[in-house]
């Protein structure tokens, strides 16, 4: 299934809202960075898997 630009945009919007929620919850910033890195690695691996398979 191909991603449409609209899906991509709404996905980024949801990530932005999640980040704003994390910041407003006043969690330690390093925890936010760790979560972002883990999420980024997960998405990257998922993209690689789709490319290979």
C-alpha positions as CSV (number, residue, x, y, z in Angstrom):
1,X,0.0,0.0,0.0
2,X,1.4,3.4,-1.0
3,X,1.4,6.2,1.4
4,X,-0.6,9.2,0.2
5,X,0.7,12.7,1.0
6,X,-2.4,13.2,3.1
7,X,-1.6,10.2,5.2
8,X,2.0,11.3,5.6
9,X,0.8,14.8,6.7
10,X,-1.6,13.5,9.3
11,X,1.0,11.1,10.6
12,X,3.5,14.0,11.1
13,X,0.7,16.0,12.7
14,X,0.0,13.2,15.2
15,X,3.7,13.0,16.0
16,X,3.8,16.8,16.6
17,X,0.8,16.6,18.9
18,X,2.4,13.7,20.8
19,X,5.6,15.8,21.2
20,X,3.6,18.8,22.4
21,X,1.8,16.6,24.9
22,X,5.1,15.2,26.2
23,X,6.5,18.7,26.6
24,X,3.4,20.0,28.4
25,X,3.6,17.0,30.7
26,X,7.0,18.3,31.7
27,X,8.8,15.0,31.4
28,X,12.6,15.1,31.6
29,X,13.8,16.0,28.1
30,X,16.3,13.1,27.8
31,X,13.4,10.7,28.1
32,X,11.7,12.4,25.2
33,X,14.8,12.2,23.1
34,X,15.2,8.5,23.9
35,X,11.6,7.8,22.9
36,X,12.1,9.7,19.6
37,X,15.3,7.7,18.8
38,X,13.6,4.4,19.5
39,X,10.6,5.4,17.4
40,X,12.9,6.6,14.6
41,X,14.9,3.4,14.6
42,X,11.6,1.3,14.6
43,X,10.3,3.3,11.6
44,X,13.6,3.0,9.8
45,X,13.7,-0.7,10.3
46,X,10.1,-1.1,9.1
47,X,10.9,0.9,6.0
48,X,14.0,-1.3,5.3
49,X,11.9,-4.5,5.8
50,X,9.3,-3.2,3.3
51,X,12.0,-2.4,0.8
52,X,13.7,-5.8,1.1
53,X,10.6,-7.9,1.2
